[in-house]
Amino acid sequence: MAAVARHFPVSHSDRSVAATVDKQEPIPSDAVFPKRNSAPSPHSTLTATDDDDAETVDGQSPSPLASLTSDTSTAKLPPTLSATALLPQPIETTQGLPPREEMGWYEVSRGIFLGFFLVINSVLVNFTQFLFWPVHLASPSAFRSWTQHTERYFSVVLLYLTQWLAPTQLVITREAGFPAFVKHRGEPPIPSDPTSPVVLDGCNVEFDLGPEAAAAIVIANHQVYMDWIYLWFVAYYAGYHGAIKIILKASLRKVPIFGWAMQFYRFIFLQRQWAQDRRSFLDQIASMRADNTPQSGSHPYWITLFPEGTTISSYSIPITRKFAEAEKLPIPDHVLIPRATGLYHIVHALRGQATYVYDLTLGCEGLSLGQIPQDTFTIPRMYLGGRQYPRRVHVHFRRVALADIPEDADAFTEWLRTRWTEKDELMRHFYTHGHFPNHFPSTAHGAREEEEGKEAGLSRTMVPATESEKISTGGGVATAINRPDAVVQVRVRSIWELGQLWCTAILVLAFLRWFVLV
C-alpha cells in the first residue's frame, strides 16, 4: 500500500525536469552508490557548490549522486510547499527498474500459499466489517472500535506471513533524550557471547512509548516497499497497530476487498490535484482529531507518512539531484529530498492534541554503499523466493515536540530538510559501520533516566559497550555506543490473535442462523 503512495502529480516544471532525466541512458545500479576509496566520517556534514564536479563530503571523494548525470540544467522548480500535490508522482517509465524475477516451482508454491492466506483473511476482515456496519447507525464509536480491531487482525496477518516467509529482526536504537521504551516480560535472557546482542523473543516484548503516543504523527525515510509493513510491526509492539493511517492513491479505494477494508480503516485517499484534495484531506484529519477525545471514545491514531513520496531508485535519485541543483540544496547520498506539503498540514491540524512527531530512520542490513535497497530487496525475492530479504531491519527512534516545530510554512520546509540532512548522516553511519549510533546523554539526567527505566522494568543492557565516540548533539555532548537498545525477533505473540476474528465470525453466523430458524 505504501508503494502506491508515491503516485501523485508534480508541477509542470517538475515534469520538464523529469523529462530531461528520461532522455538519459539507463543508469546501472552499481553507479548509484559507488564505493569510496576512504570511508567518510560518520558525522560529516554535506556541502555542495555550484560546480557539479566539486561536490564533496568533508573533503572526501565526490558525492555518489554526482555521477548520475552531467546535465547542469537549473530549471526553476517550485518550492516544496507548492499547492500542486502532497507527494511526488514518478513518470511512467521502466528506466532503472530491476529485472523481472524468475519464477520456479518453489516460488510458485510460496506464492499460492501467500495469495490464499492473504486473500482468505482479507475476505474475513471485509465480511466482519460489513456485518457489523449497522452498529454504526446506533453507536459510531463502537463501530470505530470494531474496525480498529479488524485492522489489528490484518496487521497480525502481515506479521505472521513475514514470520514464516521472510523472518526478520528489529534492531532498536534511539537518540539522546528519547526515554527507554523496550519492555521485556520477565527477565531478559543473558547473552552467551558478550560481544553480540541478545535477541529478544517478540512474544515477550512491548514498546512502552507512553500515553502521548495515542495521538502520533510518524514519519520515516523510504528505502524499500516493505517499509510501511516494518512500521506496522513497530506499532504492533507499541499496541497501536489498529491505529495506523496511511496516505494512498484515490483509485485504490475501489479495489475489491482490500480497498473496501482500507476505507473502514480510515486510510486517507487522495486524488491527483491538491486543489481537489485539500478539503477532503483536512476533513479526514479533523475527524481523526475529533474521535481522539474522551467524548468520542478516545480512538488513537498513528498518521504514517513517507515525506520522500517514493523509494530510492536509479530513477528517483536523478530527479532529487535536479531538484537540489535548482534549489541550491545539499545533495543527499542515501535519502531523497522530502516534500513538506502533506506533513505541514497534518502538523498544523493536530497542534494541541498530538504531542510528538516520531521521526524513524530505517536501514536494511545486508546492503553496501554500492547497492540500491529497492533493487535488492524486492517483494518477489523476499516473500516468494524466501532467500533474499533483510535479516535485520534497523530502526532509529527520534521525536520532536509539535511545540518545537515552526508554524510558518517556509520555516517548516527548512526544518524538514534539516531533519532529512541529519537522516542522511545517520544512513551514512549505518552503511559505514553496519548500525545506527545509539546516543545516550553523558549527564546526571541521562543516568537518572536509565535508572528510572530499570525501575519501570524496561530492558536496557543488551550488549556491553565495545566502542564509544563523542559526538555533538543539539543538547551538548552525548555518547554513541555500538549497543542497540534491543534486537527483537518479529513474531506473533499468540496464535489466538489469528483465531479470534474467525471465532467471532462463526459465533455471529451461528447466532443469525438460530435467530432466523426461531
Secondary structure, DSSP 8 states (H G I E B T S, - for coil): -GGGGG-----HHHHHHHHHHHTS----GGGTS---SS---TT--EE--SSGGG-EETTSS--GGGGS-----------TT-SS-SS----S--TT--------HHHHHHHHHHHHHHHHHHHHHHHHHHHTTTHHHH-HHHHHHHHHHHHHHHHHHHHHHHHHHS--EEEEEE-TT----EEESS-----SSTTS--EEEGGGEEE---GGGGEEEEEE---STTHHHHHHHHHHHHT-TT-EEEEEEGGGGGSTTHHHHHHHTT-EEE-S-HHHHHHHHHHHHHHHHHHTSGGGT---EEEEE-TT-S---TTHHHHHHHHHHHHT----SSS-----HHHHHHHHHHTTT--EEEEEEEEETT--TT--HHHHS-HIIIIII-SSS-SEEEEEEEEEEGGGS--SHHHHHHHHHHHHHHHHHHHHHHHHHSS--EEEE-SHHHHHHHHHHHHTTB---SS----EEEEEETTEEEEEES--SEEEE---S-THHHHHHHHHHHHHHHHHHHHHH-
